[in-house]
Amino acid sequence: MAEFGKVAPDKCPVSALSDTYHLSNEQLEAVMRKARAESPTVYLEDIDFWAVTKYEDIKTVLGDKDRFSAEITLQPLRPIAPEVVEVFKARSFSPRPTLSNNENENHARVRRVAQAAFSPRRNKKLEPYIRQLVNDAVDGFEADKRADLVAQLVYELPALVLFKLLGIPEEDVHQIKMWADSRLVLSFGKPGVEEQITAANHMADYWDYCLDLVQQRIASPQDDLPSDMLEMRSGDDSILEIEDINNVVFGLLLAGHETTTNMSANAILTLLQHRESWEAIVADPGLIPNAVEECLRFRPSVVAWRRLTREDVELSGVSIPAGQRILCFLPSGNRDEGRVDHGEEFDISRSDARAHISFGFGRHFCLGAPLARFELAVILEELAKRLPGIRLANDQDLMPVETVQFRGPKELWVEWD
């Protein structure tokens, strides 16, 4: 594989955690390993965040709502330009905290209703659709003996699944994926002013789309999540407000698929880089559920997650004042040798693979984790059956998406005979 990205020789290697997308997977993993050993809690001056890399510290931060607030979870990594503020004001873009960044009293109530979307019954109902999507994609490129599995399989598939759940027409998928990409760059990247303005308009476009969708379901209910939430609400604001439903739809459609796209690409890449593991699941599909957990542990799509200190705290002997921003590096915690035996090794037979923190921890644990796990298992089952001999194409950079907090290859070229 070609290599990209290097840590500047005059900079502390651990400081590269503020520019993760400039590093290859191997480089990032080496930086996190060094951080755990030498600077498990360290200030990243470039982005004004504290990096936390040890398993127990991360669980403390994510699990202690009294000392660490989730209110900054979706804030832009860097302050947005004044022109962006004007765009949002002019476009009446006004989503409020609902799930991942909600520290209000209504969080548990909203989450309980939204949780109904991700029940095992719903997953089972979606299974034939997911398998059909995978097989339709493979039908489209099987004869080529070569494919980019990001563009041709996992880019739109998770969106199509989630959109079916939410009642979004298939013809709108590409548009919404583009809006979601803009949101990723604005919230988790380092865009220039013009790119920020473009992304802000895309997010406002999508907000308008969500408001219109909910109004359509009020007028004409369907078999989808917005209609289910409206039915559970039953006109009673004490159960759920229309504004809550607007925000759940907005949040899920923006956050509920790009992570699964990256998760799926990371898993396929990792399995093919560990050829014996790929051949093992081809020979015995019964190994796939645990392989899914090990892929999630070893190389999750969410690199870092945020919290704000509510009071002075201490992590790994380092004092952090109140009002400071924290980045919890989840992949580092998953590999912490103080918690995980041979954490740097990829082992699909690992007995405690599911003990990872890739979906977070505590009351903001990822709502879509069951569906994400289920989708990845189905993708691997169908790929192993249809294309057992796939291998990574040579001479590709595997450049990741350009955000600090999320990670997955932009392209993943594979070949087969």
Number of C-alpha atoms within 10 A of each C-alpha: 10 10 15 14 14 13 17 10 7 6 9 10 18 23 20 21 26 21 20 25 24 21 21 20 21 10 19 25 19 17 22 28 22 15 22 24 13 11 18 23 24 22 20 18 10 12 15 15 20 23 27 29 30 30 25 15 18 25 17 15 26 23 17 13 18 10 17 23 23 21 16 18 21 17 14 16 22 15 10 19 13 10 14 19 14 13 16 16 12 10 16 12 18 11 15 14 21 22 25 20 19 20 16 11 8 16 18 16 12 21 18 11 19 22 12 15 22 17 13 13 10 13 19 13 11 18 15 11 14 23 16 12 20 22 17 12 16 19 12 12 15 15 11 11 12 17 23 16 21 21 15 18 23 25 22 18 23 25 25 24 23 21 23 17 18 21 19 19 10 12 9 11 16 14 11 21 19 16 23 22 17 24 23 23 20 27 22 20 22 20 19 11 14 12 14 22 23 15 24 25 19 20 25 21 15 22 23 16 15 21 17 13 17 20 14 14 18 15 9 9 17 14 12 16 26 26 21 19 22 20 13 13 17 11 12 12 11 9 14 19 16 18 14 21 24 23 22 25 22 21 19 17 22 23 17 24 25 24 19 27 25 25 27 31 24 24 25 23 23 18 23 18 13 13 12 11 20 25 16 17 21 22 13 12 17 12 16 23 19 19 27 26 24 28 25 26 27 27 26 28 28 22 22 24 24 25 24 22 20 16 15 12 16 12 17 15 9 13 11 19 13 14 14 17 22 28 27 27 24 30 26 31 28 27 27 22 17 13 13 16 12 13 17 16 11 20 17 22 14 15 10 13 21 17 12 22 21 26 20 21 17 14 16 20 16 16 22 20 16 13 23 24 17 18 24 26 20 18 21 24 21 19 18 21 14 16 16 15 16 19 20 19 15 11 10 13 15 19 21 20 21 21 23 25 26 23 27 31 22 18 20 23 20 19 17 16 10
